[in-house]
Amino acid sequence: MANFNVNDHISDGNSLQWLALPEQDETPQDVEVKVRAAAIAKFGASVFFNNWSHTVASNGYIAVRMLN
């Protein structure tokens, strides 16, 4: 399971972003699904319909972004 804290997110007023460090066999899509599930548990089911994306950094971290 990816290492991230759903309570530690970066906000710019229009979106929320989480930084996650994937386990060895996890794909970026797997990490996005886990972050999305944690956000749904925290903020409610309506965030499922928001626009979600991910970016893979050169250091291995994955930034998962939710647009409001």
Backbone as CSV, one residue per row, in Angstrom:
resi,resn,N_x,N_y,N_z,CA_x,CA_y,CA_z,C_x,C_y,C_z
1,MET,0.839,-1.178,0.000,0.000,0.000,0.000,0.883,1.240,0.000
2,ALA,0.512,2.216,-0.766,1.276,3.457,-0.875,1.339,4.178,0.466
3,ASN,2.445,4.855,0.695,2.613,5.627,1.919,2.177,7.060,1.673
4,PHE,1.114,7.475,2.351,0.622,8.845,2.283,-0.272,9.091,3.488
5,ASN,-0.541,10.349,3.770,-1.429,10.722,4.860,-2.547,11.557,4.260
6,VAL,-3.767,11.073,4.336,-4.899,11.773,3.716,-5.124,13.137,4.359
7,ASN,-4.687,13.328,5.587,-4.861,14.612,6.267,-3.826,15.646,5.839
8,ASP,-2.724,15.217,5.254,-1.670,16.128,4.810,-1.788,16.338,3.306
9,HIS,-2.555,17.328,2.949,-2.737,17.639,1.535,-2.341,19.088,1.288
10,ILE,-2.033,19.374,0.050,-1.670,20.717,-0.385,-2.883,21.284,-1.118
11,SER,-3.275,22.498,-0.780,-4.435,23.112,-1.409,-4.047,24.443,-2.029
12,ASP,-4.559,24.690,-3.236,-4.359,25.993,-3.869,-5.684,26.733,-4.030
13,GLY,-6.717,26.276,-3.363,-8.031,26.881,-3.453,-8.922,26.236,-4.497
14,ASN,-8.334,25.658,-5.529,-9.102,24.992,-6.581,-8.910,23.487,-6.589
15,SER,-7.879,23.016,-5.918,-7.598,21.586,-5.938,-6.904,21.163,-4.651
16,LEU,-6.920,19.869,-4.410,-6.171,19.260,-3.312,-5.175,18.295,-3.926
17,GLN,-3.995,18.225,-3.328,-2.950,17.364,-3.863,-2.293,16.604,-2.715
18,TRP,-2.074,15.318,-2.948,-1.398,14.456,-1.984,-0.130,13.906,-2.615
19,LEU,0.909,13.776,-1.798,2.145,13.122,-2.241,2.176,11.719,-1.660
20,ALA,2.425,10.748,-2.499,2.429,9.352,-2.063,3.687,8.662,-2.567
21,LEU,4.212,7.789,-1.750,5.354,6.966,-2.128,4.854,5.543,-2.326
22,PRO,4.875,5.039,-3.568,4.325,3.704,-3.827,5.240,2.595,-3.312
23,GLU,4.617,1.460,-3.056,5.377,0.256,-2.743,6.012,-0.250,-4.038
24,GLN,6.824,-1.253,-3.942,7.624,-1.724,-5.070,6.803,-2.123,-6.291
25,ASP,5.696,-2.822,-6.099,4.939,-3.356,-7.232,3.716,-2.523,-7.597
26,GLU,3.540,-1.360,-7.016,2.350,-0.554,-7.279,2.525,0.346,-8.501
27,THR,1.482,0.432,-9.273,1.479,1.336,-10.420,0.916,2.686,-9.976
28,PRO,1.139,3.734,-10.760,0.543,5.033,-10.415,-0.986,4.976,-10.322
29,GLN,-1.611,4.151,-11.150,-3.060,4.007,-11.099,-3.506,3.376,-9.776
30,ASP,-2.741,2.391,-9.278,-3.045,1.773,-7.988,-2.988,2.810,-6.869
31,VAL,-1.974,3.653,-6.913,-1.809,4.689,-5.889,-2.962,5.677,-5.958
32,GLU,-3.340,6.085,-7.167,-4.456,7.024,-7.320,-5.749,6.439,-6.750
33,VAL,-5.993,5.165,-6.985,-7.193,4.511,-6.465,-7.182,4.517,-4.937
34,LYS,-6.040,4.267,-4.319,-5.959,4.232,-2.858,-6.128,5.623,-2.259
35,VAL,-5.531,6.628,-2.891,-5.699,8.002,-2.407,-7.153,8.430,-2.576
36,ARG,-7.744,8.082,-3.708,-9.146,8.431,-3.963,-10.060,7.791,-2.917
37,ALA,-9.821,6.532,-2.588,-10.636,5.841,-1.583,-10.500,6.508,-0.214
38,ALA,-9.292,6.914,0.146,-9.086,7.590,1.427,-9.771,8.958,1.440
39,ALA,-9.732,9.666,0.314,-10.394,10.969,0.228,-11.909,10.816,0.309
40,ILE,-12.443,9.772,-0.291,-13.882,9.520,-0.212,-14.283,9.236,1.228
41,ALA,-13.470,8.469,1.935,-13.759,8.175,3.339,-13.701,9.450,4.191
42,LYS,-12.805,10.368,3.850,-12.648,11.596,4.635,-13.672,12.664,4.262
43,PHE,-13.896,12.901,2.954,-14.704,14.021,2.497,-16.118,13.635,2.044
44,GLY,-16.381,12.361,1.849,-17.705,11.933,1.412,-17.695,11.444,-0.029
45,ALA,-18.747,10.754,-0.399,-18.826,10.090,-1.697,-18.866,11.063,-2.868
46,SER,-19.240,12.304,-2.644,-19.368,13.254,-3.759,-18.029,13.562,-4.422
47,VAL,-16.906,13.385,-3.716,-15.603,13.672,-4.324,-15.216,12.629,-5.377
48,PHE,-15.927,11.513,-5.412,-15.674,10.500,-6.439,-15.839,11.088,-7.838
49,PHE,-16.771,12.027,-7.983,-17.095,12.591,-9.290,-16.204,13.769,-9.682
50,ASN,-15.305,14.184,-8.806,-14.365,15.251,-9.145,-13.341,14.736,-10.156
51,ASN,-12.650,15.656,-10.782,-11.613,15.298,-11.753,-10.338,14.899,-10.996
52,TRP,-9.820,13.711,-11.250,-8.633,13.187,-10.585,-7.523,12.977,-11.608
53,SER,-6.289,13.241,-11.182,-5.130,12.990,-12.041,-3.939,12.649,-11.167
54,HIS,-2.901,12.125,-11.796,-1.672,11.832,-11.062,-0.475,12.194,-11.931
55,THR,0.629,12.495,-11.256,1.887,12.820,-11.909,2.985,12.049,-11.208
56,VAL,3.847,11.399,-11.981,4.960,10.636,-11.417,6.211,11.509,-11.470
57,ALA,6.837,11.719,-10.322,8.052,12.524,-10.243,9.281,11.637,-10.465
58,SER,10.386,12.261,-10.793,11.613,11.509,-11.063,12.168,10.831,-9.812
59,ASN,11.778,11.303,-8.621,12.263,10.695,-7.380,11.394,9.531,-6.910
60,GLY,10.359,9.178,-7.692,9.520,8.038,-7.350,8.204,8.399,-6.691
61,TYR,8.085,9.608,-6.195,6.830,10.024,-5.575,5.762,10.222,-6.641
62,ILE,4.523,10.050,-6.222,3.392,10.261,-7.103,2.513,11.336,-6.478
63,ALA,2.235,12.372,-7.243,1.342,13.434,-6.801,-0.046,13.121,-7.356
64,VAL,-1.012,12.970,-6.462,-2.398,12.711,-6.855,-3.175,13.988,-6.604
65,ARG,-3.871,14.459,-7.629,-4.559,15.741,-7.566,-6.048,15.563,-7.788
66,MET,-6.835,16.260,-6.957,-8.289,16.274,-7.092,-8.707,17.716,-7.355
67,LEU,-9.318,17.943,-8.510,-9.851,19.258,-8.833,-11.259,19.372,-8.306
68,ASN,-11.577,20.492,-7.694,-12.929,20.728,-7.178,-13.859,21.150,-8.270
